[in-house]
Amino acid sequence: MTGKSFAKNNEEFERRFDAGEGIHELVDMSQATVTRPGRKIRLTLDVSEALVRDLDDIRNKIGVDRSAIIKIWLHERVQQEKAL
């Protein structure tokens, strides 16, 4: 480290990163942890053709594939339910 301090919050991190500082100078990596999501399991789902068309309309607007949007939405909903 070249005598610079770590970023104290997200706003400072973003400001300093945007100013061109290297990321390793902004974050204390000694406190980092690695999480692994675990083994992947295939899930088969039967849905109506109309629902798939609606889903495809949405995903085409935002430019992601069908499985990605389903995974994102499912994850978001699980997090909401866990927070209750």
C-alpha positions in Angstrom: 0.0 0.0 0.0 1.3 3.5 -0.9 0.1 5.3 2.3 -3.4 5.8 1.1 -6.3 4.9 3.3 -9.1 2.4 2.4 -12.5 3.7 1.3 -14.7 4.2 4.4 -18.1 3.8 2.6 -19.6 3.1 -0.8 -19.8 6.7 -1.8 -16.1 7.3 -1.1 -15.2 4.0 -2.9 -17.2 5.1 -6.0 -15.7 8.6 -6.0 -12.2 7.3 -5.7 -12.7 4.5 -8.2 -14.2 6.9 -10.7 -11.1 9.2 -10.1 -8.9 6.3 -11.3 -7.5 4.8 -8.1 -6.8 1.1 -8.3 -9.4 -1.1 -6.5 -6.7 -2.8 -4.4 -5.9 0.5 -2.9 -9.5 1.1 -1.8 -10.5 -2.2 -0.2 -9.1 -4.0 2.8 -8.9 -7.5 1.2 -7.8 -9.1 4.6 -11.4 -8.8 5.6 -12.9 -10.4 2.4 -14.7 -13.7 2.5 -15.5 -16.1 -0.3 -19.0 -17.6 -0.5 -19.9 -20.4 -2.7 -23.5 -20.9 -3.8 -23.3 -24.7 -3.6 -24.1 -27.4 -6.1 -26.5 -26.5 -8.9 -29.7 -28.4 -9.3 -31.7 -28.6 -12.5 -35.4 -27.5 -12.1 -38.1 -28.3 -14.6 -41.1 -26.0 -14.8 -44.3 -26.2 -16.8 -45.9 -22.9 -17.5 -48.5 -21.6 -20.0 -47.5 -20.5 -23.4 -49.0 -17.1 -22.8 -46.8 -16.6 -19.7 -43.7 -17.5 -21.7 -44.6 -15.0 -24.4 -45.1 -12.3 -21.7 -41.8 -13.2 -20.1 -40.0 -13.1 -23.5 -41.4 -9.7 -24.2 -39.9 -8.4 -20.9 -36.6 -10.1 -21.3 -36.2 -8.9 -24.9 -36.7 -5.3 -23.7 -33.9 -5.6 -21.1 -31.6 -7.9 -23.2 -31.2 -11.0 -21.0 -32.0 -14.6 -21.7 -35.1 -16.4 -20.2 -33.3 -18.4 -17.6 -31.4 -15.4 -16.3 -34.5 -13.3 -15.7 -36.3 -16.3 -14.0 -33.3 -16.8 -11.7 -33.1 -13.1 -10.8 -36.8 -12.9 -10.1 -36.9 -16.1 -8.1 -33.9 -15.0 -6.0 -35.5 -11.6 -5.3 -38.7 -13.2 -4.2 -36.9 -15.7 -1.9 -35.0 -12.8 -0.3 -38.3 -10.9 0.3 -39.9 -14.0 1.9 -36.9 -14.6 4.1 -37.0 -11.0 5.3 -40.6 -11.4 6.7 
